[in-house]
Amino acid sequence: MASPTTGDMTLLQEIRAVRRVGLVRLRGHALPLLEVSVRVLAPDARTREAGIESVLRHAVSLLDAGTLRSAAEYSLGLASGSRDWPASSRRDRAAFVYGVSVERFRKDHEFMVLGQVADRVLRLMAAQEVEQTEGGSAADFNEKWGAITHRKVRVRTRGRETVFTVHMHPVDLLRDVDVLVSPANVHLALPEAYKSSVPASLRRAASVRAVTGEVLQDPIHDELCDWAAQSRTSGRPVLPGTVVPTGVGALREQGLRRIYHAVVAVPRAGTNDYDVLPADITRAVSRTFSLLAQESGRSTPPLSSVCFPLLGSGRGGLPYRISLGAVWAGVEAELARGAAWDVHFVVRSPEAAALLERVPPGIRP
C-alpha cells in the first residue's frame, strides 16, 4: 500500500489505514492526524508508532465492553496475540465476534466500529487541556489538527462580513451543530446503512443497536415513513426542494438535534443514477432556513446552527463548484438579509474544502 498523502486523510481514514497495514508495519505511512494526537495525548511515547498504538488503546478502552470493544481490538491488532496478524485474519476474528459473515462485517459493522474509535479519539482531543511545552504541543493541536479538520472562513456578503466553519471529516463525526442537512431523493427512500453516502452514514450512526450489532431501532427511516403517511405522500414522489425534518436518534449523543432531509435527487429510470438540478438545491437551502426559523422558536434552547454538505455532489454527479454555487446562493440570500445563523459545511475531500475557502469568488464561472 502506498503511503497516504499528508492532508488528504480524515481521522477515520487514518484509523482504517492502520487496520489495513497493522501496528507492526506503520513505519513509512503518513498519518498526520494520529501523529498530532500522539503529541497531545501520548507525548512521552518512545516512538511515533508506540504513540499511535497508545492513543488507539486508550480510545478503544473507552468503548462499551463486549462485542464493540472486542471487535475494535481485533480489527486494529490490539487484542492479545493479534498484533502481527494479517488484516484478513483480524477482520475474520472481528466478524466472528459479531457472529456475522466477513462480507457483512466489512460492509457494515467494520465502518461503525472504527468510526466509534475515531469518535473516542476526537473526544479525548477535545477534553484534553493542552499546555504549551518545549515541543509546542498546543501549536501542533491548533495549527495541524484544527487546520486540517476545522477551518473558519470569513467572507463579505453583500456588504456584510460573516464567518462560516468548514469541517473536513466524515459527516457522522460532526458534533455540536443543531441541524444537519442531508440529501434525499423524491421518494424519501434511504440507502442501505452499509453504503458510504451522507444519508447512509447518518442512518447507520443514528440507529440503535444491540450488543451483537443487530439494529434495534432505525429512527430516521421510521420518521420519514411517518412523515410520508401523515402528508399522504406514501407511494408517490414529493416535489424537489421539499425539506423534511426528523430527529437524530443516537446522534443526539454527539450534540446534534435535528436532521433536515433536503429533497434534491430524482432517480433516473432504469439506472442507479440520479438527476439533480442546481435550482432545486437552492430552493431546498432556502426552505431549510425557513424551517429552521419556525422550529427554532419552538425549541429550548433555540436552534441556532446549521450544517450543509455539498448537496448533489455525490451520486447526483454535480461538480463541487456547481453544488457549492447552488448551496451558496441560498445561504448568501439568507445571510444578506441580516440573519444570524451559525453556518457550517461538512466535506470529505481537500479539494472541496479548498473551494469553500475561496467562496464566493471560487464558485463563480
N, C-alpha and C positions, 0 to 999 in steps of 0.2 A: 504493500500500500504506500502510495506517495505521501509525503508529509503534507498536512493541510497548510494552506497559506495563512499567515497571521492576519487577523482582521476579517477573514471570511467565514469564521466559525461562530455559532452560538454556543452557549454553555451546554445545552442538551446535545448538540452535535459533537462537542468535545468529549462528553461522557460516553456517547455511543462509539466514538473513535477509540477510547480506552477499552471498551468492551471488545472491539474488533482485534486490536493489536495485543491486548493483555498487559498486565502490570510489568512483566519481565522484559517487555520489548518497547517501552516508552521512549527510550533514548533516540533522539533524532526526529521525533514527531513534535511539531509546534502545537502547543496547547495554551495559548496566551491567557485565556480567562482562568483556567485552572492554575496557571503559574501565578497570576495575581492573587488568587485565593490562598495559595500557599504562603505568600509573603505576609498576608494579613492573618491567616488562621493557624499557620504552622511555621512561624518564622525561624524556629530553631531546628528545622529538619536538616539532616546532614546533606541531603542531595535533593535536587528538583523532583526526581522520581519518588523518593521516600516521602516528600512533602505532599505530592499528589495523592499517594496511597493513604497518607494520614488524613487528609481532608475528606477523601471519599469514605474512609472507615467511619469518621465522625458523622458524616451526613447519613450514612446507611444505619448507623446505630440509633438515629432519631426516628427511623421508620417504625411503624407498628410491628411488634413482634409477631412472627408467624410467617405466612406464605410471602407477604410483600418483602419483608426483610431478608428471608432466606433466598428468594429469587434474585434479589439485588446482589446479595453476597456471591452467589454462583455466577451470575451474569458478568460481574466485574472481577472474578477471581479472588474475592476476599474470604470466601469460605475456606476452612481448614483443608489443606491438601489440593486445592484447586488453582493455586496461584499460576502454575505453569501449564495448565490445560489449554488445549487449542480452543478457539472461540466456539467451534461447533459443539464440542463436548460440554462447555459451560452452558450453552444455550439448551442443549438436551436436558441437562440436570435441572435448569430453571423451569423448563416446561414440565418436567416430571413433578416438581414441587406443586404446580398448579393443577396437575392432572389433566393437561390438555396436550394436543399434538404440537410438535415442534413448529409446524407451519402456522397454526393458530396463535401460538405464543409469539412468533416473530411478527405477525401482522397486528396483534392487539396488545397482549399483556406486556411484551418487552418495552414498547414505547411508553406505556403507562408507568412501568416500574422505574425505568431510567428517568422519566420525567419527574417522578417523585424524588429521586436522588438529586436532580438538578434543583428542584424547588427547595430542598433542605439546605443545599449549599448557598442558594440565594438568601435564605432566611438567616443562616449563620453570618453571612457577609453583612446583611442589613442590621443585625443585632450587635455586631462587633463594634466596640468603641475604639476606633483606630487612633493610635498615638504616633506622633511623629518620631521616627527613630533615625539613626545614622544612615540606614539603608533607604529611608524615605518611604515607609510602607503607606503612609497616608497619601503621599503623592501617587504611589502606584495605584491605590484604590480610586482616587479621584480622576487621575489622568488616563489610566488604562481601562479599568473596569467600567467606570462611568462613561467614558468617551466611547467605548465600544457598544455598550448596551443601551444607554440612555443619553439623549442629546437634546439640549434646549435650542430652539431656533427662534430668532427674533425677526419679525417682518413688519413692514408698514402696509396696512390695508386701508386703501382709500384715505390716506392722511392720518390714520391711527396706528400706533405701534402695538403689536400683540406678540405673544410668546406661545409657542406650542412645543410639545415634547414628542420626540421620536424614540420609539422603543425598537431595538433590533434583536428580537428573540422570538421563539415560538409563541403563538397567541395564547396558549393555555398556561404560560408562565406570567401573564400580566397580573399585576397586583394593584389594589387600592385605587381603582378607577370605577366610578359609579355605574356607567353604562358602556357596554362594549357592543359595537355594531358588527353583525355577522351577515355575510351574503346569503341569499336564499333564492330558490327557484320559484316559479309561479305556482307550483303545486305544493309548496311548503314541505317538500319531501327531503328529509335529512339523509346525507350519505351514511354508509355503514361506519361505525365508530373506529374501525381499524384503518381507515383511509387517512390521508395526510392533509386534506383541505382544512380551511378555517372552521366551517361548520362541523366537520367530522371530529376535529380536535376538541372543540367545545362540547360536543355531545359526549365524548369519551371522558373529558375532565369533569363534567357536571354530573355524571352518573354515580349512583351509589352502588357499591359492590360488596359482596360477601368476602370473607377471608380467602375463599377459594378463587376469587376473581370473577365469579358469576355476577352479572348485572341484576341487582335487586330493584332498582328504580331507574327509569330513563326519563327524567323530568322534562327536559327540553322537548323531546319528541311528544310526550303526553300533553304538554301545554299547547303545542302547536296544533295537535289534533283537537283539543278542546276549543281553541280559538276558531278553527275552521267550522266545527259543529255549531258553535254559538253564532257565527257570522253567516251560517248557511252557505258555505262555500265548499263543503266536503265533496270531493269528486270532481271539482272543476277548478280551473286556474283562477288566481287573483290577478289584478292588474299590476304590471311592473310599476315600481315606485311605491308600492304599499309597504308599510313598516309594521311589523307585528311584535309586540313586547312579550317577553316571558321572564320568568325567574332564572336563577343561575345554578340551582342545585348545589352540588358540593363545592362549586367555585366561590360560594359565599365565604368560605374559609380564607380565600385569598383577597377578600375585601371588595369583590365585585358584587353589584346589587341588581342589575338588570341586563338582559341581552335584548337588543333590538334587531330583529331579523329583517334586513332590507331586501325586498324582492327586486332583483335586477336581472336574473338569468332566465332565459326562455329556452327550454330543451329543443334541440334540432331533431326533427323527426327522423327515425331510423339510424341515429348515431348516439354516441355517448357525449356529444359536444353540446355547447350552449351558445346562444346568441345574446350579447349584452350591448345595449345602446348607451353611450355616454349620457344622453339626455335623461334616461331612466335612473342612472346613478345620481345625477344632480337632484332630480325630484325626490329620490329616496333620502338623500342627505338633508334636504330642506324639511322633509316630513319628520326626519329624526329629531331635528331641533324643535319642531312644533310639539311633538310628542314629549320630548324632554321637558319643555316648559310646562306642559299640562301635568305630567307626573311629578315634577319637582315640588310643586306646591302641595301635593298630597303626601309627600314623603317626609319622614323625620329621621335624620336631618334631611334638608332638601337635596335633591340630586344636583350636582354642580359640574361633574367632569364626564367627558365622553371620548371614546377611542374608536378610530376608524382604521380598518385595513384598507389596502388599495383594492377597492371593490372591482370585480370583473377581471382582475389581472391573473387569476389562477386558471380554472377550467374555462372561464369566459374568454380567455385568449387575448385580452387587451394589453397592449404595451404599457409598461409602468407610467410613461409620460401621459398617455391618453387617460388612463384611470385616474391619475392624480389630478389632471386638469378638470375632470368631471367632478371629483370629490371636492376639490378646492373651490370650484365655482359656488357650490352650496355653502361651504364653510366661510368663504370670503363675504358672501352676501349677509350671512348671519352676524359675523364679527363687525362688518362695516356699519351696521345699524346700532352698534354700541353694546351688543350682548357680551356678557362677562363669563361665558363658559370657559372651563379649563379643557382645552382641546389636545388630544393625543393622537398619534398614529403608531400602528404596530406593523412592522415589516420583517421579512426574514433575510433579505439579501443586502449586502453593502451597496449594490447599485441603486436599489430603491431608497435606501437611507440617504445616499448622496444626493439623489434627486430632490428629496424633501428638504435637504439643507439649502437648496438653491431656489426654493419656492419664494415668490411666484415667478421670477424670470425663467427658471429652468423648465417650467411646464408650458411655456408659450412657444408656438411654432417659430 
